[in-house]
């Protein structure tokens, strides 16, 4: 399983190069984002359990959309996530696409 090129939007369990590590989104831990067609007091958040694998170490961490995560002197961020939620509908796990960035 080759990892996708950096910047590629990947599905759950699809590895992608991010800097000199490979990030793999494993599962959506929380998706409480405000639906695109609703008004919310609280924006909510999306957290994805993500495996970060570099040459000599691997760890799994909860990455939250837009929040930088620092590990071993590197900082990664879950930059974008699609699709946006809609009111009254759960997003099937297979429909998610994520873009990770090394900061």
C-alpha positions as CSV (number, residue, x, y, z in Angstrom):
1,X,0.0,0.0,0.0
2,X,1.7,3.1,-1.2
3,X,0.8,6.3,0.6
4,X,-0.9,9.0,-1.4
5,X,1.1,12.1,-2.4
6,X,1.2,15.0,0.1
7,X,-1.9,17.2,0.0
8,X,-4.2,14.5,-1.3
9,X,-7.6,14.3,0.2
10,X,-7.8,10.7,1.7
11,X,-10.5,8.5,3.0
12,X,-10.4,6.6,6.3
13,X,-7.6,4.1,6.4
14,X,-5.9,5.6,3.4
15,X,-2.3,6.6,4.2
16,X,-0.9,9.9,2.9
17,X,2.5,11.5,3.0
18,X,2.7,14.6,5.2
19,X,6.1,16.0,5.4
20,X,8.4,13.1,6.1
21,X,5.8,11.0,7.8
22,X,2.8,9.0,6.7
23,X,-0.5,9.9,8.3
24,X,-3.4,7.5,8.2
25,X,-6.9,8.6,9.4
26,X,-8.2,5.5,11.3
27,X,-11.6,6.5,12.6
28,X,-13.8,9.5,13.3
29,X,-13.9,9.9,17.1
30,X,-16.2,12.9,17.2
31,X,-18.0,14.9,14.5
32,X,-20.1,17.6,16.3
33,X,-19.6,20.2,13.6
34,X,-22.5,22.6,12.9
35,X,-24.5,21.4,9.9
36,X,-24.0,23.6,6.8
37,X,-27.7,24.4,6.7
38,X,-28.2,25.2,10.4
39,X,-27.3,28.0,12.8
40,X,-25.4,26.9,15.8
41,X,-24.3,28.6,18.9
42,X,-21.4,26.2,19.2
43,X,-19.3,25.4,16.1
44,X,-18.6,21.9,17.3
45,X,-15.5,19.9,16.2
46,X,-14.3,17.0,14.2
47,X,-11.7,14.7,15.8
48,X,-10.1,11.9,13.8
49,X,-7.9,9.1,15.4
50,X,-4.8,9.3,13.2
51,X,-1.7,7.1,12.9
52,X,1.5,9.1,12.4
53,X,4.3,6.9,11.2
54,X,7.9,8.2,10.7
55,X,11.1,6.3,10.1
56,X,11.7,5.2,13.7
57,X,8.5,5.8,15.5
58,X,4.7,5.5,15.2
59,X,2.0,6.9,17.3
60,X,-1.8,7.2,17.1
61,X,-3.2,10.6,18.1
62,X,-6.6,12.3,18.1
63,X,-6.2,15.1,15.5
64,X,-8.9,17.8,15.7
65,X,-9.8,19.8,12.6
66,X,-7.8,23.1,12.6
67,X,-5.8,22.3,15.8
68,X,-2.1,21.8,15.3
69,X,-0.7,18.6,16.9
70,X,2.9,18.5,17.9
71,X,4.9,15.3,18.1
72,X,8.7,14.6,18.1
73,X,9.4,18.2,17.1
74,X,7.0,18.2,14.2
75,X,3.6,19.8,14.0
76,X,0.7,18.3,11.9
77,X,-2.8,19.6,11.4
78,X,-6.0,18.2,10.0
79,X,-6.5,21.0,7.6
80,X,-9.7,20.2,5.8
81,X,-12.5,17.6,6.1
82,X,-15.3,16.9,3.7
83,X,-18.2,16.7,3.4
84,X,-19.8,19.2,5.7
85,X,-22.6,17.8,7.9
86,X,-26.2,18.5,7.1
87,X,-29.0,18.7,9.5
88,X,-30.6,15.3,10.3
89,X,-28.1,13.2,8.5
90,X,-25.0,11.3,9.6
91,X,-22.1,11.1,7.3
92,X,-21.2,7.5,6.2
93,X,-17.7,6.7,7.4
94,X,-16.7,5.9,3.8
95,X,-17.7,9.4,2.6
96,X,-15.2,11.3,4.6
97,X,-12.1,12.9,3.0
98,X,-9.3,14.5,4.9
99,X,-6.3,16.7,4.1
100,X,-3.4,16.8,6.5
101,X,-0.6,19.4,6.5
102,X,2.8,19.6,8.1
103,X,3.3,23.0,9.6
